[in-house]
C-alpha cells in the first residue's frame, strides 16, 4: 500500500503548504499594521479580519485539492484502487469496523467458527421437554431426579428455573445422551441439544449461500484452473480475496442477526417477515460482492496482479463474425496485453524491446 501512503503524503503536503503560506502572509500583514502604529494584538486581529473567515481557507483548500474530495482524486491519480492490496485492506477494515460496532464480537466469531472457544462450553448441553407447539415446557422434578443418576452427564443443575443444563462426558454424542435420557425417565418428549446451538447466532443461511457461491466459482474458474502453472499467482490472489469477501459477509450477517434478535417484535409473523427481508437484502449484497470480485479479478495482470489500463476497443459491437468488437487492455508494468472479444479472452504476454537492450 505504498501508493496510498504516497497519495496521503502528497495530500498532507498540499495542506501544509497552504497553512505555511497563509501564516506567512498573515504575519506580513500584521507587521504592516504594526508599522502603522497599531498594537500587536490589534494588528493581528485586523490582519485576520483582512484575510476573512475560515471559509476562505476552505475554498483555497478545495481549489488546491486539499479537502476530502481532493484526497479521493489523489488516490485515483496514484492508482491506489489498482493495487492488489487495496481490496483486501478495505475488506479487513470493514470487518474490524463491524466487530467494533457489534454488542458481542466474540459471539460473531464463535458463530462463524461453529463452536465456542472455551473448551468447557463445548460439552455443555441443554435439557428440556418439548411441547406440541415446539416450545420447551421444562423438566418435572421427578425427571430431574432421574437425570441426576445418569452416567453420561455430570454437573446436572437447574437452568432458567424449569430447564436443566449439564456437561456431557468426552466422547458421548448428543444422540446417544438423548436416547439414554428418554430411556431413564420414560419421557419421549425430552430433548438434549448442545448449549452453544441454543444461544448461537443463526449462520446456516449465510453459510449455505456462500457454499453455493464457492461451487459456482469453481465452475467459472475451471478454464484458469486447468492452466494453474501459468496463472498461479492470479488464482491464489482470487481465492484469498474471495475468502475475505465471504468472511466480511458472514460477519455482517451475524451483526445483522444480533440487531434483529434485540428488536422486540410484536408478533412472530412480523419477525419472520423481517428475517426474510433481511435475507433478501443480504442476497443482493452478496451478488454485488461476487460481481465486483469477478470483474476486478478479470481486470488484473496475471503476473503483477496490478489493474490493467488504457482499454481500447476496435470494431463494431453489433457485429458477430466480421470486424467484431475487440478490447485490449495494457499492463502498466509491461507484462502484456489482455485481448477480449465476444468469443474469447486471453492475456498475451509481451516483452518490451527496451528490456532486451537492458539485458544485452
Secondary structure, 3 states (H helix, E strand, C coil): CHHHHHHHHHHHHHHHHHHHHHHHHHHHHHHHHHHCCCCHHHHHHHHHHHHCCHHHHHHHHHHHCCCHHHHHHHHHHCCCCCCHHHHHHHHHHHHHHHHHHCCCHHHHHHHHHCCCCCHHHHCEEEEEEECCCCCECCCCHHHHHHHCCCCCEEEEEEECCCEEEEEECCCCCHHHHHHHHHHHHCCCCEEEEEHHHHHCCCCHHHHHHHHHHHHHHHHHCHHHHHCCCCCHHHHHHHHHHHHHHHHHHHHHHHHHHHHHHHCCCCCHHHHHHHHHHHHHHHHHHHHHHHHHHHHHHCCECCCCCCECEEEEEECECCCCCCCECEEEEECCCCCEEEEECCCCEEEEECCCHHHHHHHC
